[in-house]
Amino acid sequence: MRLLLLAAVACGLAACGVDGDDALTATSPTTTTSMTMTATATTTATATATAAATTITPQLVIQSFVFLIDAPVIAGQPIVITNRDGADHTFSDVDDSFEAYVAADATTTFVIDRPGTYDIWCRIHPDMRTTLTVG
């Protein structure tokens, strides 16, 4: 739009008998943009994310008579078990290799030392079952 207006003004001045020396000179500004892109190594980001993931303490929640886990479990790493039910529960391996008692509306911390896949149940409520994989 600006160029059309400038062209019309230039043509109008030429029609009025103004020669090239007396005519207004229109210039459009030139913009130069310089961009520098920096590449970040994907392995660094992946290593940082992996390190952060291994420092997260897994949270196991017992709610509505169901076991819910929010993060991978690593052998030897603490697991925080929160019982949101109004009833006591156990967090027990069916092979009796470990057990944690969690009172109603309470929290406890528990550690599983050996990697493996464990069938978990509540001794108080035998229908409460889940499978837990420990890396």
CNS distance restraints for C-alpha pairs under 8 A (distance, minus, plus):
assign (resid   1 and name CA) (resid   5 and name CA) 6.35 0.50 0.50
assign (resid   2 and name CA) (resid   6 and name CA) 6.21 0.50 0.50
assign (resid   3 and name CA) (resid   7 and name CA) 6.00 0.50 0.50
assign (resid   4 and name CA) (resid   8 and name CA) 6.09 0.50 0.50
assign (resid   5 and name CA) (resid   9 and name CA) 6.22 0.50 0.50
assign (resid   6 and name CA) (resid  10 and name CA) 6.10 0.50 0.50
assign (resid   6 and name CA) (resid  26 and name CA) 6.67 0.50 0.50
assign (resid   7 and name CA) (resid  11 and name CA) 6.07 0.50 0.50
assign (resid   8 and name CA) (resid  12 and name CA) 5.98 0.50 0.50
assign (resid   9 and name CA) (resid  13 and name CA) 6.15 0.50 0.50
assign (resid  10 and name CA) (resid  14 and name CA) 6.24 0.50 0.50
assign (resid  10 and name CA) (resid  23 and name CA) 6.97 0.50 0.50
assign (resid  10 and name CA) (resid  24 and name CA) 7.03 0.50 0.50
assign (resid  11 and name CA) (resid  15 and name CA) 6.14 0.50 0.50
assign (resid  12 and name CA) (resid  16 and name CA) 6.28 0.50 0.50
assign (resid  13 and name CA) (resid  17 and name CA) 6.68 0.50 0.50
assign (resid  13 and name CA) (resid  18 and name CA) 5.48 0.50 0.50
assign (resid  13 and name CA) (resid  19 and name CA) 7.98 0.50 0.50
assign (resid  13 and name CA) (resid  23 and name CA) 6.63 0.50 0.50
assign (resid  14 and name CA) (resid  18 and name CA) 5.09 0.50 0.50
assign (resid  14 and name CA) (resid  19 and name CA) 6.20 0.50 0.50
assign (resid  14 and name CA) (resid  20 and name CA) 7.67 0.50 0.50
assign (resid  14 and name CA) (resid  23 and name CA) 7.47 0.50 0.50
assign (resid  18 and name CA) (resid  22 and name CA) 5.96 0.50 0.50
assign (resid  18 and name CA) (resid  23 and name CA) 6.12 0.50 0.50
assign (resid  19 and name CA) (resid  23 and name CA) 6.13 0.50 0.50
assign (resid  40 and name CA) (resid  44 and name CA) 7.75 0.50 0.50
assign (resid  41 and name CA) (resid  45 and name CA) 6.88 0.50 0.50
assign (resid  42 and name CA) (resid  46 and name CA) 6.08 0.50 0.50
assign (resid  43 and name CA) (resid  47 and name CA) 5.91 0.50 0.50
assign (resid  44 and name CA) (resid  48 and name CA) 6.12 0.50 0.50
assign (resid  45 and name CA) (resid  49 and name CA) 6.14 0.50 0.50
assign (resid  46 and name CA) (resid  50 and name CA) 6.03 0.50 0.50
assign (resid  47 and name CA) (resid  51 and name CA) 6.09 0.50 0.50
assign (resid  48 and name CA) (resid  52 and name CA) 6.17 0.50 0.50
assign (resid  49 and name CA) (resid  53 and name CA) 6.12 0.50 0.50
assign (resid  50 and name CA) (resid  54 and name CA) 6.31 0.50 0.50
assign (resid  51 and name CA) (resid  55 and name CA) 6.56 0.50 0.50
assign (resid  52 and name CA) (resid  56 and name CA) 6.72 0.50 0.50
assign (resid  54 and name CA) (resid  74 and name CA) 7.80 0.50 0.50
assign (resid  56 and name CA) (resid  71 and name CA) 7.66 0.50 0.50
assign (resid  57 and name CA) (resid  71 and name CA) 7.70 0.50 0.50
assign (resid  57 and name CA) (resid  77 and name CA) 7.32 0.50 0.50
assign (resid  57 and name CA) (resid  78 and name CA) 6.35 0.50 0.50
assign (resid  57 and name CA) (resid  79 and name CA) 6.06 0.50 0.50
assign (resid  57 and name CA) (resid  80 and name CA) 7.05 0.50 0.50
assign (resid  58 and name CA) (resid  69 and name CA) 7.06 0.50 0.50
assign (resid  58 and name CA) (resid  70 and name CA) 6.18 0.50 0.50
assign (resid  58 and name CA) (resid  71 and name CA) 4.93 0.50 0.50
assign (resid  58 and name CA) (resid  72 and name CA) 6.56 0.50 0.50
assign (resid  58 and name CA) (resid  73 and name CA) 6.26 0.50 0.50
assign (resid  58 and name CA) (resid  78 and name CA) 7.36 0.50 0.50
assign (resid  58 and name CA) (resid  79 and name CA) 5.13 0.50 0.50
assign (resid  58 and name CA) (resid  80 and name CA) 6.31 0.50 0.50
assign (resid  59 and name CA) (resid  69 and name CA) 5.89 0.50 0.50
assign (resid  59 and name CA) (resid  70 and name CA) 5.73 0.50 0.50
assign (resid  59 and name CA) (resid  71 and name CA) 6.87 0.50 0.50
assign (resid  59 and name CA) (resid  79 and name CA) 5.99 0.50 0.50
assign (resid  59 and name CA) (resid  80 and name CA) 4.92 0.50 0.50
assign (resid  59 and name CA) (resid  81 and name CA) 6.06 0.50 0.50
assign (resid  59 and name CA) (resid  82 and name CA) 7.48 0.50 0.50
assign (resid  60 and name CA) (resid  67 and name CA) 6.82 0.50 0.50
assign (resid  60 and name CA) (resid  68 and name CA) 5.51 0.50 0.50
assign (resid  60 and name CA) (resid  69 and name CA) 4.39 0.50 0.50
assign (resid  60 and name CA) (resid  70 and name CA) 6.61 0.50 0.50
assign (resid  60 and name CA) (resid  79 and name CA) 6.88 0.50 0.50
assign (resid  60 and name CA) (resid  80 and name CA) 5.99 0.50 0.50
assign (resid  60 and name CA) (resid  81 and name CA) 4.67 0.50 0.50
assign (resid  60 and name CA) (resid  82 and name CA) 6.27 0.50 0.50
assign (resid  61 and name CA) (resid  67 and name CA) 5.91 0.50 0.50
assign (resid  61 and name CA) (resid  68 and name CA) 5.04 0.50 0.50
assign (resid  61 and name CA) (resid  69 and name CA) 6.36 0.50 0.50
assign (resid  61 and name CA) (resid  81 and name CA) 5.72 0.50 0.50
assign (resid  61 and name CA) (resid  82 and name CA) 4.82 0.50 0.50
assign (resid  61 and name CA) (resid  83 and name CA) 5.95 0.50 0.50
assign (resid  61 and name CA) (resid  84 and name CA) 7.10 0.50 0.50
assign (resid  62 and name CA) (resid  66 and name CA) 5.49 0.50 0.50
assign (resid  62 and name CA) (resid  67 and name CA) 4.75 0.50 0.50
assign (resid  62 and name CA) (resid  68 and name CA) 6.22 0.50 0.50
assign (resid  62 and name CA) (resid  81 and name CA) 7.43 0.50 0.50
assign (resid  62 and name CA) (resid  82 and name CA) 6.11 0.50 0.50
assign (resid  62 and name CA) (resid  83 and name CA) 4.68 0.50 0.50
assign (resid  62 and name CA) (resid  84 and name CA) 5.85 0.50 0.50
assign (resid  62 and name CA) (resid  85 and name CA) 6.77 0.50 0.50
assign (resid  63 and name CA) (resid  67 and name CA) 6.80 0.50 0.50
assign (resid  63 and name CA) (resid  68 and name CA) 7.60 0.50 0.50
assign (resid  63 and name CA) (resid  83 and name CA) 6.47 0.50 0.50
assign (resid  63 and name CA) (resid  84 and name CA) 5.12 0.50 0.50
assign (resid  63 and name CA) (resid  85 and name CA) 5.46 0.50 0.50
assign (resid  64 and name CA) (resid  84 and name CA) 7.75 0.50 0.50
assign (resid  64 and name CA) (resid  85 and name CA) 6.22 0.50 0.50
assign (resid  65 and name CA) (resid  85 and name CA) 7.04 0.50 0.50
assign (resid  65 and name CA) (resid 128 and name CA) 6.30 0.50 0.50
assign (resid  66 and name CA) (resid 128 and name CA) 6.11 0.50 0.50
assign (resid  66 and name CA) (resid 129 and name CA) 7.55 0.50 0.50
assign (resid  67 and name CA) (resid 128 and name CA) 7.45 0.50 0.50
assign (resid  67 and name CA) (resid 129 and name CA) 7.34 0.50 0.50
assign (resid  67 and name CA) (resid 130 and name CA) 6.63 0.50 0.50
assign (resid  72 and name CA) (resid 133 and name CA) 7.80 0.50 0.50
assign (resid  72 and name CA) (resid 134 and name CA) 7.30 0.50 0.50
assign (resid  72 and name CA) (resid 135 and name CA) 7.71 0.50 0.50
assign (resid  73 and name CA) (resid  77 and name CA) 7.09 0.50 0.50
assign (resid  73 and name CA) (resid  79 and name CA) 7.40 0.50 0.50
assign (resid  73 and name CA) (resid 133 and name CA) 6.94 0.50 0.50
assign (resid  73 and name CA) (resid 134 and name CA) 4.99 0.50 0.50
assign (resid  73 and name CA) (resid 135 and name CA) 6.26 0.50 0.50
assign (resid  74 and name CA) (resid 115 and name CA) 7.30 0.50 0.50
assign (resid  74 and name CA) (resid 134 and name CA) 5.40 0.50 0.50
assign (resid  74 and name CA) (resid 135 and name CA) 4.76 0.50 0.50
assign (resid  75 and name CA) (resid 111 and name CA) 7.46 0.50 0.50
assign (resid  75 and name CA) (resid 112 and name CA) 5.61 0.50 0.50
assign (resid  75 and name CA) (resid 113 and name CA) 4.84 0.50 0.50
assign (resid  75 and name CA) (resid 114 and name CA) 5.38 0.50 0.50
assign (resid  75 and name CA) (resid 115 and name CA) 5.34 0.50 0.50
assign (resid  75 and name CA) (resid 134 and name CA) 5.86 0.50 0.50
assign (resid  75 and name CA) (resid 135 and name CA) 5.83 0.50 0.50
assign (resid  76 and name CA) (resid 111 and name CA) 5.74 0.50 0.50
assign (resid  76 and name CA) (resid 112 and name CA) 5.71 0.50 0.50
assign (resid  76 and name CA) (resid 113 and name CA) 4.54 0.50 0.50
assign (resid  76 and name CA) (resid 114 and name CA) 7.28 0.50 0.50
assign (resid  77 and name CA) (resid 111 and name CA) 5.92 0.50 0.50
assign (resid  77 and name CA) (resid 112 and name CA) 7.24 0.50 0.50
assign (resid  77 and name CA) (resid 113 and name CA) 7.81 0.50 0.50
assign (resid  78 and name CA) (resid 109 and name CA) 6.25 0.50 0.50
assign (resid  78 and name CA) (resid 110 and name CA) 5.56 0.50 0.50
assign (resid  78 and name CA) (resid 111 and name CA) 4.74 0.50 0.50
assign (resid  78 and name CA) (resid 112 and name CA) 7.66 0.50 0.50
assign (resid  79 and name CA) (resid 109 and name CA) 5.54 0.50 0.50
assign (resid  79 and name CA) (resid 110 and name CA) 5.17 0.50 0.50
assign (resid  79 and name CA) (resid 111 and name CA) 6.00 0.50 0.50
assign (resid  80 and name CA) (resid 107 and name CA) 7.00 0.50 0.50
assign (resid  80 and name CA) (resid 108 and name CA) 5.93 0.50 0.50
assign (resid  80 and name CA) (resid 109 and name CA) 4.49 0.50 0.50
assign (resid  80 and name CA) (resid 110 and name CA) 6.43 0.50 0.50
assign (resid  81 and name CA) (resid 102 and name CA) 7.51 0.50 0.50
assign (resid  81 and name CA) (resid 107 and name CA) 5.55 0.50 0.50
assign (resid  81 and name CA) (resid 108 and name CA) 5.29 0.50 0.50
assign (resid  81 and name CA) (resid 109 and name CA) 5.93 0.50 0.50
assign (resid  81 and name CA) (resid 110 and name CA) 7.26 0.50 0.50
assign (resid  82 and name CA) (resid 102 and name CA) 7.56 0.50 0.50
assign (resid  82 and name CA) (resid 105 and name CA) 7.41 0.50 0.50
assign (resid  82 and name CA) (resid 106 and name CA) 6.03 0.50 0.50
assign (resid  82 and name CA) (resid 107 and name CA) 4.30 0.50 0.50
assign (resid  82 and name CA) (resid 108 and name CA) 6.58 0.50 0.50
assign (resid  83 and name CA) (resid  88 and name CA) 7.80 0.50 0.50
assign (resid  83 and name CA) (resid  89 and name CA) 7.58 0.50 0.50
assign (resid  83 and name CA) (resid 102 and name CA) 6.39 0.50 0.50
assign (resid  83 and name CA) (resid 103 and name CA) 6.99 0.50 0.50
assign (resid  83 and name CA) (resid 104 and name CA) 5.95 0.50 0.50
assign (resid  83 and name CA) (resid 105 and name CA) 5.17 0.50 0.50
assign (resid  83 and name CA) (resid 106 and name CA) 5.45 0.50 0.50
assign (resid  83 and name CA) (resid 107 and name CA) 6.12 0.50 0.50
assign (resid  84 and name CA) (resid 104 and name CA) 6.91 0.50 0.50
assign (resid  84 and name CA) (resid 105 and name CA) 4.96 0.50 0.50
assign (resid  84 and name CA) (resid 106 and name CA) 7.24 0.50 0.50
assign (resid  85 and name CA) (resid 104 and name CA) 5.81 0.50 0.50
assign (resid  85 and name CA) (resid 105 and name CA) 5.90 0.50 0.50
assign (resid  86 and name CA) (resid 104 and name CA) 4.86 0.50 0.50
assign (resid  86 and name CA) (resid 105 and name CA) 5.95 0.50 0.50
assign (resid  87 and name CA) (resid 103 and name CA) 7.03 0.50 0.50
assign (resid  87 and name CA) (resid 104 and name CA) 4.61 0.50 0.50
assign (resid  87 and name CA) (resid 105 and name CA) 7.64 0.50 0.50
assign (resid  88 and name CA) (resid 101 and name CA) 7.72 0.50 0.50
assign (resid  88 and name CA) (resid 102 and name CA) 6.00 0.50 0.50
assign (resid  88 and name CA) (resid 103 and name CA) 4.39 0.50 0.50
assign (resid  88 and name CA) (resid 104 and name CA) 4.46 0.50 0.50
assign (resid  88 and name CA) (resid 124 and name CA) 7.69 0.50 0.50
assign (resid  89 and name CA) (resid 101 and name CA) 6.17 0.50 0.50
assign (resid  89 and name CA) (resid 102 and name CA) 5.33 0.50 0.50
assign (resid  89 and name CA) (resid 103 and name CA) 6.31 0.50 0.50
assign (resid  89 and name CA) (resid 104 and name CA) 7.23 0.50 0.50
assign (resid  89 and name CA) (resid 122 and name CA) 5.90 0.50 0.50
assign (resid  89 and name CA) (resid 123 and name CA) 7.40 0.50 0.50
assign (resid  89 and name CA) (resid 124 and name CA) 6.10 0.50 0.50
assign (resid  89 and name CA) (resid 125 and name CA) 7.31 0.50 0.50
assign (resid  90 and name CA) (resid  99 and name CA) 6.70 0.50 0.50
assign (resid  90 and name CA) (resid 100 and name CA) 5.54 0.50 0.50
assign (resid  90 and name CA) (resid 101 and name CA) 4.46 0.50 0.50
assign (resid  90 and name CA) (resid 102 and name CA) 5.79 0.50 0.50
assign (resid  90 and name CA) (resid 121 and name CA) 7.40 0.50 0.50
assign (resid  90 and name CA) (resid 122 and name CA) 4.70 0.50 0.50
assign (resid  90 and name CA) (resid 123 and name CA) 5.97 0.50 0.50
assign (resid  90 and name CA) (resid 124 and name CA) 6.77 0.50 0.50
assign (resid  91 and name CA) (resid  99 and name CA) 5.50 0.50 0.50
assign (resid  91 and name CA) (resid 100 and name CA) 5.02 0.50 0.50
assign (resid  91 and name CA) (resid 101 and name CA) 6.39 0.50 0.50
assign (resid  91 and name CA) (resid 102 and name CA) 7.49 0.50 0.50
assign (resid  91 and name CA) (resid 120 and name CA) 6.56 0.50 0.50
assign (resid  91 and name CA) (resid 121 and name CA) 6.15 0.50 0.50
assign (resid  91 and name CA) (resid 122 and name CA) 5.58 0.50 0.50
assign (resid  91 and name CA) (resid 123 and name CA) 7.92 0.50 0.50
assign (resid  92 and name CA) (resid  96 and name CA) 6.93 0.50 0.50
assign (resid  92 and name CA) (resid  98 and name CA) 5.94 0.50 0.50
assign (resid  92 and name CA) (resid  99 and name CA) 4.14 0.50 0.50
assign (resid  92 and name CA) (resid 100 and name CA) 6.30 0.50 0.50
assign (resid  92 and name CA) (resid 120 and name CA) 5.41 0.50 0.50
assign (resid  92 and name CA) (resid 121 and name CA) 5.38 0.50 0.50
assign (resid  92 and name CA) (resid 122 and name CA) 5.99 0.50 0.50
assign (resid  92 and name CA) (resid 123 and name CA) 6.99 0.50 0.50
assign (resid  93 and name CA) (resid  97 and name CA) 5.97 0.50 0.50
assign (resid  93 and name CA) (resid  98 and name CA) 5.64 0.50 0.50
assign (resid  93 and name CA) (resid  99 and name CA) 6.32 0.50 0.50
assign (resid  93 and name CA) (resid 118 and name CA) 6.27 0.50 0.50
assign (resid  93 and name CA) (resid 119 and name CA) 5.75 0.50 0.50
assign (resid  93 and name CA) (resid 120 and name CA) 4.68 0.50 0.50
assign (resid  93 and name CA) (resid 121 and name CA) 6.45 0.50 0.50
assign (resid  94 and name CA) (resid 118 and name CA) 7.78 0.50 0.50
assign (resid  94 and name CA) (resid 119 and name CA) 5.82 0.50 0.50
assign (resid  94 and name CA) (resid 120 and name CA) 5.92 0.50 0.50
assign (resid  94 and name CA) (resid 121 and name CA) 6.50 0.50 0.50
assign (resid  95 and name CA) (resid 119 and name CA) 7.91 0.50 0.50
assign (resid  98 and name CA) (resid 112 and name CA) 7.69 0.50 0.50
assign (resid 100 and name CA) (resid 110 and name CA) 6.92 0.50 0.50
assign (resid 102 and name CA) (resid 106 and name CA) 6.38 0.50 0.50
assign (resid 102 and name CA) (resid 107 and name CA) 6.60 0.50 0.50
assign (resid 102 and name CA) (resid 108 and name CA) 6.43 0.50 0.50
assign (resid 103 and name CA) (resid 107 and name CA) 7.65 0.50 0.50
assign (resid 112 and name CA) (resid 134 and name CA) 7.77 0.50 0.50
assign (resid 114 and name CA) (resid 134 and name CA) 7.39 0.50 0.50
assign (resid 115 and name CA) (resid 133 and name CA) 7.52 0.50 0.50
assign (resid 115 and name CA) (resid 134 and name CA) 4.74 0.50 0.50
assign (resid 115 and name CA) (resid 135 and name CA) 4.90 0.50 0.50
assign (resid 116 and name CA) (resid 133 and name CA) 5.83 0.50 0.50
assign (resid 116 and name CA) (resid 134 and name CA) 5.19 0.50 0.50
assign (resid 116 and name CA) (resid 135 and name CA) 6.59 0.50 0.50
assign (resid 117 and name CA) (resid 131 and name CA) 6.91 0.50 0.50
assign (resid 117 and name CA) (resid 132 and name CA) 5.67 0.50 0.50
assign (resid 117 and name CA) (resid 133 and name CA) 4.32 0.50 0.50
assign (resid 117 and name CA) (resid 134 and name CA) 6.17 0.50 0.50
assign (resid 118 and name CA) (resid 131 and name CA) 5.64 0.50 0.50
assign (resid 118 and name CA) (resid 132 and name CA) 5.12 0.50 0.50
assign (resid 118 and name CA) (resid 133 and name CA) 6.26 0.50 0.50
assign (resid 118 and name CA) (resid 134 and name CA) 7.87 0.50 0.50
assign (resid 119 and name CA) (resid 129 and name CA) 7.30 0.50 0.50
assign (resid 119 and name CA) (resid 130 and name CA) 6.10 0.50 0.50
assign (resid 119 and name CA) (resid 131 and name CA) 4.65 0.50 0.50
assign (resid 119 and name CA) (resid 132 and name CA) 6.46 0.50 0.50
assign (resid 120 and name CA) (resid 129 and name CA) 5.50 0.50 0.50
assign (resid 120 and name CA) (resid 130 and name CA) 5.18 0.50 0.50
assign (resid 120 and name CA) (resid 131 and name CA) 5.72 0.50 0.50
assign (resid 120 and name CA) (resid 132 and name CA) 6.86 0.50 0.50
assign (resid 121 and name CA) (resid 125 and name CA) 7.85 0.50 0.50
assign (resid 121 and name CA) (resid 126 and name CA) 6.27 0.50 0.50
assign (resid 121 and name CA) (resid 127 and name CA) 7.45 0.50 0.50
assign (resid 121 and name CA) (resid 128 and name CA) 5.48 0.50 0.50
assign (resid 121 and name CA) (resid 129 and name CA) 4.33 0.50 0.50
assign (resid 121 and name CA) (resid 130 and name CA) 6.50 0.50 0.50
assign (resid 122 and name CA) (resid 126 and name CA) 5.44 0.50 0.50
assign (resid 122 and name CA) (resid 127 and name CA) 7.53 0.50 0.50
assign (resid 122 and name CA) (resid 128 and name CA) 5.61 0.50 0.50
assign (resid 122 and name CA) (resid 129 and name CA) 6.86 0.50 0.50
